[in-house]
Amino acid sequence: MKFNEQYTVENHIIKFLVEKLDYDYISPEEFAKLRRFESEHLIVSHLTEAIKRINNVDEEMAQNVVREVKKLDTNEDFLRVMREGVNLKDVKTGKKRDFYIIDWARVNDDVDEDNNQFVVTNQFYFEGDTENIRSDIMIFVNGLPLVDIEAKSPTTSQTVTFESAIDQIKRYEKVARKLFLPNCFNIASDGLNTVYGTTYATKQYFLRWRDEELEKDLGGELEMTLFALLEKKNFLDIVQNFILFEKEKEKTVKKIARYQQFRATNKIIARVVNKEKQQGLIWHTQGSGKTLTMFFTAWKLRFHKALNNPKIFILVDRIDLDDQIFETFINVGGKNIERVISRKDLEEKIQSPERGIFITTIQKFSELRASVQSLDENIIVLSDEAHRGDEGISGINMRYAFQKAFFFGFTGTPIDGKHTNTFKNYEGEGKRYLDYYSIQQAIDDGATIPVTYEARLSKFAMAEEDLDKEFEKISETLSQEQKTDLMKKHARKAALVKLPKRMEAVARDIVEHYKLYVEPNGFKAQIVAYDREAVAGYKRLLDKLIPPDQSAVVYSPGDPNSDSDDLKEYNTNKAQREQIIEKFKDPESSLKFLLVCDMLLTGFDAPIEQVMYLDKPLRDHNLLQAIARTNRVYKNKEAGKIIDYYGITRNLYAALNFDEEIIDSAMVDLEKVRVSFEETLEETMNIFTGMNIEDASMENLRQCLKIFNNSQEKQKHFLEKYKRLKSLFEFLSPDPFLKQYVRQFEWITSFYLAFLKEFKSEGDRYLLEEYGEKIKKLIRESSIIDY
């Protein structure tokens, strides 16, 4: 017999479902006897019996529930009823209650048996609205058609592949709408390639499931995918916890978890339920759907039967992300979602018995009173972009307030520094992360697209070695310390990038590149400039080259007292910024360019953006986050592009090489570091013996400064101690151990700022200002810079 669709793939799938997953197989002939008409999408007899078993009710009550199920007319309503049941008056008690059509015991109670009936049939004939169809394989649970599997033979024409199976599913959804009302997701396979996607998902969102160990154990991708999605406990878990409907403007989009989201969520659940460890780090690359992973996690934690209604805090580090994650959680159907609106509100949420999912910025913890603490063990903290913000005072107060809570960090760009270390703060000793999903995995899965890099520096390059010589020549009378301060204040390259003639050349090149390579394909771009002054400068230059409505500025308003009118011109409020962003995302809008310096480099998702023109120094996690603005999937978008005018090549390679395979974790004895901090703090405070650190008066400040008058030795001693103290504080943060020392450290730091102003000589300050202007002049007049 030759290889074909039915015998090669279809029968193999059925055999696996029956023998490995314990499904009941009913032949097409026998299955036809269960329906009166070929247009019936529910197997009423199976549904009725399941309702009786699950709810322990009689035939009459079960029929009442079936009648309500038959009234459901949307896919979203079916999912809601499968999860929550049908609320009806019980004919026996006269009281209303929920009657379930799916038994969730396998998921909720972690048992191996339940009251569900899992049936597989094939060649399922259905009379559609405009066309009759014959599904290759249909999965029914309690009489509900939940999964359609379309199979193609791997040995037929090269034009017939798993993609042909997806096309077939899409056609069936249109012509046999009723059959797909209860549908949860679908699977397409040619035996060699297998993908899955939700009801109504477009072809680009049919993705592979990946589990290398499981694939090896079961013998192939097809078997692994079937087990991952249709093993009874996994199947029910996905239907109950990992499918959602997200409202996007005027439409609603059905989404299903990708494998890394499912895996990470369940690892967190297991760690909390089993109390294995009170923390964990989810390291998933940018664009991999971390916000939805957080939602799936919060949802499942919140309603998990074994956790008894926990209190969940979602932490973000910026107000705009607070807005974004709150809106996402609401738009995907989240329940009991509340925003923390103030420090007082946060304190009440921490101490009250109220349960729910609370979204707050980490900054609200910075002024938390020392008395605010919860010893509740049923609190879980999920921190978005955990490499930022939850160190320092806010992080210390947060950890102090939740001393018995679970902490899970989510990041695409962890920091592995000496002082700031995401791995240490969220995973601790041992393995560096709870779950990892890399850049390459996301690209391989089609979850993101590759990003290309092009350095366009040749005609804008400068001979920095010659510039160094000129700098040494004009600053030869300065001490090394003065030279260092001078370079910090007026960085040579910082001034260089804002040279008018350079910016004009860059602006022309951007417009030329965009019109040639980007605009013909309908994509848009960001221009990332050095600072607000540079952003405003580029906007004025672009307005001379293209119509003004094709570019817009998005940056934070500066100080109204010191900002020039040129900068104030482009200030916007929140509503105006949101309007600009919506125009940018709209393919029909004339807006082509967003000009930014800091805003919209993180947490901004506009798949229509293909190119980032980079004229700003970025490195490490900041660089990776910026790059990810261009890696989102969009129709006909093969790759994102980074066009570099600044020269971040070395930083780019360093950022991309930041992988768990090549970074060794240094084991540090934290107790010794704590002891060292205490000793250094005591030594520093001994300098101020007899001074009242609670006295914020000018008189007290002057008395403290007098300690160092006419004593360079004391000044040097204080600087050394403070440098050491600050280093230890940064390393330990956000360790709750620091809570008791925060007040002293804040006082010393505030005094340190006054100390620098007092003991930095007037001569030094004059020289720095003078030579700062000389460097600016050098760059403008340099004969070695040719544009």
VENVEN-V476932 format. One record per backbone hydrogen bond with DSSP energy under -0.5 kcal/mol. NH is the residue of the N-H (numbers start at 0). CO is the residue of the C=O. Records with the same first field share a line. If there is no record, write none. Layout:
# VENVEN-V476932
NH=CO / CO
This chain:
# VENVEN-V476932
7=3
8=3 / 4
9=4
10=5
12=8
13=9
14=10
15=11
16=12
17=13
18=14
19=15
20=15
21=17
22=16
23=117
25=119
30=26
31=27
32=28 / 29
33=30
34=31
39=36
42=142
43=41
46=42
47=43
48=44
49=45
50=46
51=47
52=48
53=49
54=50
55=51
56=51
61=57
62=58
63=59
64=60
65=61
66=62
67=63
68=64
69=65
70=66 / 67
71=67 / 68
77=73
78=74
79=75
80=76
81=77
82=78
83=79
84=80
85=98
86=84
87=85 / 96
89=94
93=89
96=87
98=85
99=97
103=101
106=103
107=103
108=104
109=104
110=104
117=115
118=116 / 139
119=23
120=137
122=135
123=134
124=122
125=132
126=37
127=125 / 130
128=174
129=174
130=174
132=125
134=123
136=148
137=120
138=146
139=118 / 137
140=143
141=116
143=140
144=40
145=138 / 143
146=138
147=184
148=136
149=147 / 186
150=148
151=188
155=152
159=156
160=158
163=160
164=160
165=161
166=162
167=163
168=164
169=165
170=166
171=167
172=168
173=169
174=170
175=171
176=173
178=175
179=175 / 176
180=177
183=145
184=145
185=196
186=147
187=194
188=149
189=192
194=187
195=206
196=185
198=183
200=197
204=201
205=202
206=195 / 204
214=210
215=211
216=212
217=213
218=214
219=214
223=219
224=220
225=221
226=222
227=223
228=224
229=225
230=226
234=230
235=231
236=232
237=233
238=234
239=235
240=236
241=237
243=254
245=243 / 252
246=244 / 330
247=245 / 250
248=246
250=247
252=245
254=243
256=241
260=257
261=257
262=258
263=259
264=260
265=261
266=262
267=263
268=264
269=265
270=266
271=267
272=268
273=269
275=270
276=270
279=406
281=408
282=280 / 434
283=281 / 410
284=436
287=284
292=288
293=289
294=290
295=291
296=292
297=293
298=294
299=295
300=296
301=297
302=298
303=299 / 300
306=303
307=303 / 304
308=303
309=300
310=377
311=309 / 355
312=379
313=357
314=312 / 381
315=359
321=317
322=318
323=319
324=320
325=321
326=322
327=323
328=324
329=325
330=326
331=327
332=329
333=328
337=335 / 356
339=358
340=338
345=341
346=342
347=343
348=344
349=345
350=346
351=347
356=335
357=311 / 355
358=337 / 356
359=313
361=315
363=360
364=361
365=362
367=364
371=368
372=370
373=400
379=310
380=405
381=312 / 379
382=380 / 407
383=314 / 381
384=409
385=382 / 409
387=384
389=387
394=390
395=391
396=392
397=393
398=394
399=395
400=396
401=397
402=399
403=373
404=401
405=378
406=277
407=380
408=279
409=382
410=281
416=419
420=418
421=414
422=414
424=420
425=421
426=422
427=422
433=280
434=280
436=282
441=437
442=438
443=439
444=440
445=441 / 442
446=441
447=441
448=630
451=639
453=641
455=453 / 643
456=454
459=456
460=456 / 457
462=783
463=461
465=462
466=462
467=463
468=464
469=465
470=466
471=467
472=468
473=469
474=470
475=472
477=474
482=478
483=479
484=480
485=481
486=482
487=483
488=484
489=485
490=487
494=490
495=491
496=492
497=493 / 494
498=495
502=498
503=499
504=500
505=501
506=502
507=503
508=504
509=505
510=506
511=507
512=508
513=509
514=510
515=511
516=512
517=512 / 513
518=513
520=517
521=518
522=517
523=607
524=591
525=610
526=593
527=525 / 612
528=526 / 595
534=530
535=531
536=532
537=533
538=534
539=535
540=536
541=537
542=538
543=539 / 540
544=540 / 541
545=541
549=546
550=547
551=592
553=594
559=557
561=558
562=558
566=563
567=563
568=564
569=566
570=567
571=554
576=572
577=573
578=574
579=575
580=576
581=577
582=578
583=579
584=580
585=581
586=584
588=585
591=549
592=549
593=524
594=551
595=526 / 593
600=597
604=602
605=603
608=605
609=523 / 607
610=523
611=640
612=525
613=611 / 642
614=527 / 612
617=615
621=618
622=618
623=619
624=620
625=621
626=622
627=623
628=625
629=626
630=627
632=446
636=633
637=635
639=449
640=609
641=451
642=611 / 640
643=453 / 641
644=613 / 642
645=613
651=647
652=648
653=649
654=650
655=651
656=652
657=654
658=656
661=658
662=658
663=661
665=663
667=665
669=667
672=668
673=669
674=670
675=671
676=672
677=673
678=674
679=675
680=676
681=677
682=678
683=679
684=680
685=681
686=682 / 683
687=684
688=685
690=687
692=690
694=691
695=693
700=696
701=697
702=698
703=699
704=700
705=701
706=702 / 703
707=704
708=705
710=707
714=710
715=711
716=712
717=713
718=714
719=715
720=716
721=717
722=718
723=719
724=720
725=721
726=722
727=723
728=724
729=725
730=726
731=727
732=728
734=731
737=734
738=735
739=736
740=737
741=737 / 738
744=740
745=741
746=742
747=743
748=744
749=745
750=746
751=747
752=748
753=749
754=750
755=751
756=752
757=753
758=754
759=755
760=758
764=760
765=761
766=762
767=763
768=764
769=765
770=766
771=767
772=768
773=769
774=770
775=771
776=772
777=773
778=774
779=775
780=776
781=777
784=781
785=460 / 783
786=784
